[in-house]
Amino acid sequence: MIGELFIDPNRCIGCRACEEACSECPGHGGHTMIHLDYLERSTSVQTAPTVCMHCTDPACASVCPADAIKVDAAGVVLSALAERCIGCGNCGLACPFGVPEVHAGYELMMKCDLCYDRTAVGQKPMCATVCPSGALFYGTREEVEDLRRARPLNLFQFGDEVVRTRNHLMVPAPTGVLPVTWANGPPRSRAEQHLEEALC
């Protein structure tokens, strides 16, 4: 049975071991599917891994005009099928977490698929295997709740929209839903940032 990924930003030390390990996975062509982001770049050096959250109703798959993004029986949202992906970037714009990216060299959307080649046979994803601080933990909800004070959360609210994910964010808050609010409007996804840079 495939486990679940638990992301604890408070444990991230910014070592980038997850990115390096991910880029070495077969099929990634030296590209990492996980990214380390700064939480508040202007006031802090705190980092956190950004990885596909594997939504239970993935917007990326819903907006794909080529039907290139599939979800397996365990709920893992897979990278786009090379023979179907047209590189339009709709997936990146639709994702509430801004995760999918179209890699120019491949003209293909590539993103975290929980190291499907590994997890499907009972192994941990590469990122969770190498994370020295436990910011990325792969296992069951029961295991992580026994080990951590923080609680796993997989419900996120974007305005009126509630998004349930397969992966969990570890939070100290006792609430069941994490409201996502921003002082200056919603954050731009990586795809929107790339589009803006291309138009400048």
C-alpha positions in Angstrom: 0.0 0.0 0.0 1.3 3.5 -0.9 1.8 5.7 2.2 1.3 9.5 2.5 3.8 12.4 2.5 3.8 14.7 5.4 5.5 18.1 5.0 6.7 20.0 8.1 8.0 23.5 7.2 9.2 24.1 10.8 11.7 21.3 10.4 13.1 22.4 7.1 16.8 23.5 7.3 17.2 24.6 3.7 19.8 22.0 2.8 18.3 21.2 -0.6 19.0 17.5 -0.2 15.5 16.8 -1.4 16.0 18.7 -4.6 19.3 16.9 -5.3 17.9 13.5 -4.6 14.8 14.2 -6.8 16.9 15.3 -9.7 18.7 12.0 -9.7 15.6 9.9 -10.0 15.2 8.0 -13.3 13.0 9.8 -15.7 13.6 13.2 -14.3 16.4 14.0 -16.7 18.3 15.8 -14.0 15.4 18.1 -13.1 14.0 18.3 -9.6 10.3 18.0 -9.1 10.4 19.5 -5.6 11.4 23.0 -4.9 12.7 24.8 -1.8 10.9 28.1 -1.3 11.4 30.9 1.2 8.3 31.5 3.4 8.9 35.3 3.9 11.9 36.2 1.8 12.1 39.8 3.1 12.0 39.0 6.8 13.2 35.5 7.3 15.5 32.7 6.0 12.9 30.0 6.8 12.5 27.6 3.9 9.9 25.0 3.1 9.7 22.3 0.5 7.1 22.8 -2.2 5.8 19.6 -3.7 2.7 18.5 -5.5 0.0 18.0 -2.8 -1.9 15.4 -4.9 -5.4 17.0 -4.7 -8.3 14.5 -4.5 -10.0 16.5 -7.2 -7.0 17.9 -9.1 -7.6 21.1 -11.0 -4.5 20.5 -13.1 -6.2 17.3 -14.6 -9.6 19.0 -14.9 -8.3 21.8 -17.1 -5.9 19.8 -19.3 -7.3 20.0 -22.9 -5.3 17.0 -23.9 -6.3 14.7 -21.0 -2.6 14.2 -20.3 -2.8 14.1 -16.5 -4.0 10.9 -14.9 -4.7 9.9 -11.3 -4.0 6.4 -10.2 -6.2 4.2 -8.0 -4.3 5.3 -4.9 -4.9 9.0 -5.6 -1.4 9.8 -6.9 -1.6 12.6 -9.6 0.9 11.6 -12.2 3.1 13.8 -14.4 1.7 14.5 -17.9 1.8 11.7 -20.4 4.6 12.6 -22.9 2.5 11.4 -25.8 -0.4 13.6 -24.9 1.0 16.7 -23.2 0.9 19.8 -25.5 2.9 22.0 -23.1 0.1 24.6 -22.8 0.7 25.4 -19.1 -3.0 25.4 -18.1 -2.2 23.0 -15.3 0.2 25.4 -13.6 -2.2 28.2 -13.8 -5.1 26.1 -12.4 -3.2 24.5 -9.5 -4.0 26.3 -6.2 -0.5 25.5 -5.0 1.3 26.6 -8.2 3.2 23.4 -8.6 3.1 22.0 -12.2 5.7 23.4 -14.5 6.2 22.9 -18.2 9.9 22.1 -18.8 10.9 23.9 -22.0 13.5 21.3 -23.0 10.9 18.6 -23.0 7.8 20.7 -23.8 6.2 18.6 -21.1 4.6 19.2 -17.7 6.6 17.4 -15.1 5.9 17.4 -11.4 6.2 15.3 -8.3 4.5 11.9 -8.7 5.6 10.6 -5.2 8.4 8.7 -6.9 5.7 6.4 -8.2 8.3 3.9 -9.5 9.5 3.5 -5.8 6.3 4.0 -3.8 4.3 1.5 -5.9 6.7 -1.2 -4.7 6.8 -0.2 -1.1 9.8 2.1 -1.0 9.9 5.7 0.2 10.1 8.7 -2.2 13.7 9.9 -2.6 13.0 13.3 -0.9 11.7 11.7 2.3 14.6 9.2 2.2 17.3 11.8 2.3 15.7 14.6 4.4 18.0 14.9 7.5 15.6 16.9 9.6 12.3 15.0 9.0 10.7 17.9 7.2 9.5 15.3 4.7 8.1 12.2 6.3 6.6 9.3 4.4 4.4 6.8 6.2 0.9 6.6 7.7 -1.1 9.3 9.5 -0.9 7.2 12.7 2.9 7.0 12.5 3.3 10.7 12.2 0.8 11.5 14.9 2.7 9.2 17.3 6.0 11.0 16.5 5.0 14.6 16.2 3.2 17.3 18.3 2.1 19.1 15.1 -1.0 17.7 13.4 -1.4 16.7 9.8 -3.7 18.8 7.8 -5.0 18.0 4.3 -7.8 20.5 3.9 -7.0 24.0 2.5 -9.4 26.9 1.9 -8.8 29.2 -1.0 -11.5 31.8 -0.8 -14.8 29.8 -1.0 -13.0 26.8 -2.4 -12.0 23.9 -0.1 -9.3 21.7 -1.5 -8.6 18.2 0.0 -5.2 16.7 -0.7 -3.5 13.4 -0.4 -0.4 14.9 1.1 -0.4 16.6 4.4 1.0 19.8 5.9 2.1 19.6 9.5 0.6 22.5 11.5 0.4 23.4 15.2 -3.1 24.8 14.8 -5.9 22.5 16.1 -8.3 23.5 13.3 -9.4 21.1 10.6 -9.1 23.5 7.7 -6.3 25.9 6.9 -7.6 29.2 5.5 -5.2 30.6 3.0 -5.2 34.4 3.0 -2.9 37.0 1.6 -2.4 40.7 2.4 -1.7 41.6 -1.3 -4.0 39.3 -3.1 -3.4 35.6 -3.9 0.2 34.6 -4.6 1.3 34.1 -8.2 2.0 30.5 -9.2 5.4 29.7 -10.8 3.6 29.5 -14.1 2.3 33.0 -13.8 5.7 34.3 -12.8 7.3 32.6 -15.8 4.6 34.0 -18.1 5.2 37.5 -16.7 8.9 37.2 -17.2 8.4 35.9 -20.8 6.2 38.9 -21.7 8.6 41.5 -20.2 
